[in-house]
């Protein structure tokens, strides 16, 4: 398995997480424990699951954790859609990036799952 920091999908998700933190810093204080917290946790979860999965010993375990990362990314996309009422321009850009990361993540999971079948 390669180091998670070398994965393009991890690098992009990490960058997206930093963007989420910057975006939500400008959200209203009353959203701090609501939407801000949920957006940040979902974003962090994507990269954290990619890192965890990269250390799994079996391809099946890796694929399962990648699927969890996909779920966290879908949660993030849903929350960004909700957050558009606070910042339409930035949320739309981040949604586009999340969609591209989702494709990369899906492709990686499929390759990992296929390697389980090939073994």
Residue pairs with C-beta under 8 A, 6 or more apart in sequence:
1 54
1 55
1 56
1 62
2 54
3 54
4 10
4 50
4 51
4 53
4 54
4 55
5 11
7 50
7 54
7 108
8 104
9 50
9 101
9 104
9 105
9 108
10 47
10 50
10 51
10 54
12 97
12 100
12 101
12 104
13 43
13 46
13 47
13 50
13 69
13 73
13 101
13 105
14 47
16 43
16 46
16 94
16 97
16 98
16 101
17 40
17 43
17 44
17 46
17 47
19 94
19 97
20 39
20 40
20 43
20 76
20 94
21 40
21 43
23 39
23 83
23 87
23 90
23 91
23 94
24 31
24 35
24 36
24 39
24 40
26 87
27 35
27 36
27 83
27 86
27 87
28 86
31 86
35 79
35 82
35 83
35 86
38 75
38 79
39 76
39 79
39 80
39 83
42 72
42 73
42 75
42 76
42 79
43 76
45 68
45 69
45 72
45 75
46 69
46 72
46 73
46 76
46 101
46 105
49 65
49 66
49 68
49 69
49 72
50 66
50 69
50 105
52 65
53 61
53 62
53 63
53 64
53 65
53 66
53 69
54 62
56 62
56 65
58 116
59 112
59 113
59 115
59 116
59 119
60 113
60 116
62 112
63 109
63 112
63 113
63 116
66 105
66 108
66 109
66 112
67 109
69 105
70 102
70 105
70 106
70 109
73 98
73 101
73 102
73 105
74 102
76 98
77 95
77 98
77 99
77 102
80 91
80 94
80 95
80 98
81 91
81 95
83 91
84 91
84 92
